[in-house]
Amino acid sequence: MADESGACEVVVGFDGSVHAMQALDWALDEAELRGSPLVLCHAWQWPYQGVAPELEEAGRRSLHEAAQHVLAHGAECARQRTAGVAVRPESQEGSAAERLTELSAGAELLVLGSRGLGRLARVPVGSVAAHVAMHARCPVIVVRGAGALPRPAEATPVVAVVDASPAAQSALSFAAREAELRQLPLKIVYPGAEGEEAPGAVLGRSSARDPVERAAAVVQERRPDVLTHPENPLAPPPEALREAAQEARLLVVGAAHPAFGSVAQWLLYNAVCPIAVVPPAR
């Protein structure tokens, strides 16, 4: 959704957890870089069934007040950390995953923490983040880890995974824009599939261009200021993706709708860096 000025919004899911605070920091960066307003979304649900009506009413009222407190705290944190971003808090009773998915239809970008309150430490990605990344209509960044994101001393790259999914081209375009906005190099990786020859080997026997070279040529044509680093990893796909994530500031992959693409799903649950999942172009 665009605000009154016509600028598309960056939406961040916020529940007050340490992961949500980390996502808020990332979302503020995105909003500042894009000149976009920020929507701070908090959804809450009454979790009990069969409670006496008078107790349920009191309980819902208490949960609503707590939700308003969480939202006000998040909005205040956002306004203290930036003076140039308009912040709009939004609270709603209902499923957080469903509400965030609804908001994605009119948003430029949606940012989430990897887990919410009450999630076990061994769970890499919470159910809300997994659902929204799979069903959102706009790119979704899932910010991995706990605590503040360190600012690397060196210019760590944005990494785009070029695969065979319908959203690969959209993912490449999104990654190139992120690299340009953040003034970071763009690394392009084609992990292939189990048993598949490296693209360079295929290129030696064919006039077809390497998929990584094709992707780099597209970026250089559309965004000539972005420094690209094509790479054909020799390691099998899981190891190649794991290596790419080790050095990435952000790892970008396409979501293969209607089923979640295997590469995107693997990265969401295994990579150690923030992940952007990009749907196919509408």
ChimeraX attribute file (.defattr): number of C-alpha atoms within 10 A of each C-alpha:
attribute: neighborCount
match mode: 1-to-1
recipient: residues
	/A:1	16
	/A:2	14
	/A:3	13
	/A:4	7
	/A:5	8
	/A:6	10
	/A:7	15
	/A:8	20
	/A:9	26
	/A:10	28
	/A:11	31
	/A:12	28
	/A:13	27
	/A:14	30
	/A:15	23
	/A:16	18
	/A:17	17
	/A:18	19
	/A:19	23
	/A:20	25
	/A:21	23
	/A:22	22
	/A:23	27
	/A:24	28
	/A:25	19
	/A:26	21
	/A:27	26
	/A:28	26
	/A:29	16
	/A:30	21
	/A:31	24
	/A:32	17
	/A:33	13
	/A:34	17
	/A:35	16
	/A:36	25
	/A:37	24
	/A:38	28
	/A:39	24
	/A:40	24
	/A:41	22
	/A:42	25
	/A:43	22
	/A:44	18
	/A:45	14
	/A:46	14
	/A:47	7
	/A:48	8
	/A:49	7
	/A:50	6
	/A:51	10
	/A:52	8
	/A:53	9
	/A:54	8
	/A:55	10
	/A:56	15
	/A:57	13
	/A:58	11
	/A:59	16
	/A:60	16
	/A:61	13
	/A:62	12
	/A:63	16
	/A:64	19
	/A:65	12
	/A:66	13
	/A:67	21
	/A:68	19
	/A:69	13
	/A:70	17
	/A:71	22
	/A:72	16
	/A:73	12
	/A:74	23
	/A:75	22
	/A:76	12
	/A:77	14
	/A:78	21
	/A:79	14
	/A:80	9
	/A:81	14
	/A:82	15
	/A:83	10
	/A:84	13
	/A:85	19
	/A:86	18
	/A:87	23
	/A:88	14
	/A:89	18
	/A:90	16
	/A:91	19
	/A:92	15
	/A:93	15
	/A:94	13
	/A:95	14
	/A:96	23
	/A:97	19
	/A:98	16
	/A:99	18
	/A:100	26
	/A:101	22
	/A:102	15
	/A:103	21
	/A:104	23
	/A:105	13
	/A:106	16
	/A:107	23
	/A:108	21
	/A:109	26
	/A:110	29
	/A:111	31
	/A:112	30
	/A:113	29
	/A:114	29
	/A:115	27
	/A:116	21
	/A:117	12
	/A:118	8
	/A:119	13
	/A:120	11
	/A:121	9
	/A:122	6
	/A:123	11
	/A:124	17
	/A:125	22
	/A:126	17
	/A:127	15
	/A:128	21
	/A:129	24
	/A:130	19
	/A:131	16
	/A:132	26
	/A:133	30
	/A:134	23
	/A:135	21
	/A:136	24
	/A:137	23
	/A:138	23
	/A:139	26
	/A:140	27
	/A:141	26
	/A:142	27
	/A:143	29
	/A:144	23
	/A:145	18
	/A:146	16
	/A:147	12
	/A:148	13
	/A:149	16
	/A:150	7
	/A:151	9
	/A:152	8
	/A:153	6
	/A:154	7
	/A:155	14
	/A:156	17
	/A:157	24
	/A:158	27
	/A:159	31
	/A:160	29
	/A:161	25
	/A:162	23
	/A:163	22
	/A:164	16
	/A:165	20
	/A:166	16
	/A:167	21
	/A:168	24
	/A:169	23
	/A:170	21
	/A:171	28
	/A:172	25
	/A:173	19
	/A:174	20
	/A:175	26
	/A:176	31
	/A:177	18
	/A:178	22
	/A:179	24
	/A:180	18
	/A:181	13
	/A:182	15
	/A:183	15
	/A:184	19
	/A:185	20
	/A:186	27
	/A:187	24
	/A:188	29
	/A:189	22
	/A:190	24
	/A:191	26
	/A:192	24
	/A:193	14
	/A:194	9
	/A:195	8
	/A:196	11
	/A:197	12
	/A:198	18
	/A:199	21
	/A:200	18
	/A:201	11
	/A:202	14
	/A:203	13
	/A:204	11
	/A:205	8
	/A:206	10
	/A:207	8
	/A:208	11
	/A:209	14
	/A:210	20
	/A:211	21
	/A:212	23
	/A:213	18
	/A:214	13
	/A:215	22
	/A:216	22
	/A:217	15
	/A:218	16
	/A:219	22
	/A:220	15
	/A:221	10
	/A:222	12
	/A:223	15
	/A:224	12
	/A:225	14
	/A:226	21
	/A:227	19
	/A:228	22
	/A:229	15
	/A:230	21
	/A:231	17
	/A:232	19
	/A:233	19
	/A:234	14
	/A:235	14
	/A:236	16
	/A:237	18
	/A:238	18
	/A:239	13
	/A:240	17
	/A:241	23
	/A:242	17
	/A:243	15
	/A:244	26
	/A:245	23
	/A:246	13
	/A:247	16
	/A:248	22
	/A:249	21
	/A:250	24
	/A:251	29
	/A:252	33
	/A:253	32
	/A:254	29
	/A:255	30
	/A:256	22
	/A:257	14
	/A:258	9
	/A:259	9
	/A:260	19
	/A:261	20
	/A:262	12
	/A:263	23
	/A:264	24
	/A:265	17
	/A:266	14
	/A:267	22
	/A:268	26
	/A:269	16
	/A:270	15
	/A:271	20
	/A:272	20
	/A:273	22
	/A:274	24
	/A:275	27
	/A:276	29
	/A:277	29
	/A:278	30
	/A:279	28
	/A:280	19
	/A:281	12
	/A:282	6
